[in-house]
Amino acid sequence: MTGSRPTGRVERYLEERLARGPVHFTLIDPDKSPGPGAARVAQGAVALGSDVILLGGSTGISREVMGSTATAVKQAVDVPTVIFPQGPESLAREADAVLFMSLLNSRSLDLVIRAHARSARAVRAMGLEPIPLGYLVIAPGMRVGEVGQVDPVERDDPEGAAGYALAAEFLGMRYVYLEAGSGAPAPVPATMVRAVRATVSIPVVVGGGIRSGADARTLLEAGANVLVTGTIMEEEGLGAGFRGILEEVRRARGG
């Protein structure tokens, strides 16, 4: 008997999608768009080509709000509904999976591993598929940097980011996420994405500060495998900025 964990349904879905090219995640905050509101957003995003609905964003999302929102979204769309957790209290069995993510550059051991130890049994009991992911905050980091007590990787330190990413891969994490922070004035630098992509063999997820097709194109050309957008949709809805991002993802995968 080995200690390896079999790949779950959502990860197999992602592997199939990634084999065709880049993937897009739409991030919806259940506190800002609960239940039917989230379902409407999800329907519009998936119609434009988004591959996964992430639920998360605020601190203190209750299990009840997360559960009811996941239920509404799953009734509205066929793509996976995945929790972007703000802590054990935001887990809900109604979703398909959870990003089981370690905040790599946090000063708080709770966010590196202790919260995971407290919630692992609950994840299994709820039937949520855990997706192991290394989460790395890049300057400026915004609110997640403050709440996460991080020492952010500076934007001119691509080798530092690559080192964290490779360590995440060596520790068995299946994805690495470079996060500039929700509402960041600019995305993660292309030079950093390129350095990480050249260093690791696992998919590279990039989020924060992506507001246009041009931003998306730059990151995709640098080697990003997954783009995550949330703030642009909160600010403009499913408008030109969001549509431009999805158009670049479709173009990059030849669709």
Rosetta blueprint (number, residue, H / E / L):
1 M L
2 T L
3 G L
4 S L
5 R L
6 P L
7 T L
8 G L
9 R H
10 V H
11 E H
12 R H
13 Y H
14 L H
15 E H
16 E H
17 R H
18 L H
19 A L
20 R L
21 G L
22 P L
23 V E
24 H E
25 F E
26 T E
27 L E
28 I E
29 D L
30 P L
31 D L
32 K L
33 S L
34 P L
35 G H
36 P H
37 G H
38 A H
39 A H
40 R H
41 V H
42 A H
43 Q H
44 G H
45 A H
46 V H
47 A H
48 L L
49 G L
50 S L
51 D L
52 V E
53 I E
54 L E
55 L E
56 G L
57 G L
58 S L
59 T L
60 G L
61 I L
62 S L
63 R H
64 E H
65 V H
66 M H
67 G H
68 S H
69 T H
70 A H
71 T H
72 A H
73 V H
74 K H
75 Q H
76 A H
77 V L
78 D L
79 V L
80 P L
81 T E
82 V E
83 I E
84 F L
85 P L
86 Q L
87 G L
88 P H
89 E H
90 S H
91 L L
92 A L
93 R L
94 E L
95 A L
96 D L
97 A E
98 V E
99 L E
100 F E
101 M E
102 S E
103 L E
104 L L
105 N L
106 S E
107 R L
108 S L
109 L H
110 D H
111 L H
112 V H
113 I H
114 R H
115 A H
116 H H
117 A H
118 R H
119 S H
120 A H
121 R H
122 A H
123 V H
124 R H
125 A H
126 M H
127 G L
128 L L
129 E E
130 P E
131 I E
132 P E
133 L E
134 G E
135 Y E
136 L E
137 V E
138 I E
139 A L
140 P L
141 G L
142 M H
143 R H
144 V H
145 G H
146 E H
147 V H
148 G L
149 Q L
150 V E
151 D L
152 P L
153 V E
154 E L
155 R L
156 D L
157 D L
158 P H
159 E H
160 G H
161 A H
162 A H
163 G H
164 Y H
165 A H
166 L H
167 A H
168 A H
169 E H
170 F H
171 L L
172 G L
173 M L
174 R L
175 Y E
176 V E
177 Y E
178 L E
179 E E
180 A L
181 G L
182 S L
183 G L
184 A L
185 P L
186 A L
187 P L
188 V L
189 P L
190 A H
191 T H
192 M H
193 V H
194 R H
195 A H
196 V H
197 R H
198 A H
199 T H
200 V L
201 S L
202 I L
203 P L
204 V E
205 V E
206 V E
207 G E
208 G L
209 G L
210 I L
211 R L
212 S L
213 G H
214 A H
215 D H
216 A H
217 R H
218 T H
219 L H
220 L H
221 E H
222 A H
223 G L
224 A L
225 N L
226 V E
227 L E
228 V E
229 T E
230 G L
231 T H
232 I H
233 M H
234 E H
235 E H
236 E H
237 G L
238 L L
239 G L
240 A H
241 G H
242 F H
243 R H
244 G H
245 I H
246 L H
247 E H
248 E H
249 V H
250 R H
251 R H
252 A H
253 R L
254 G L
255 G L
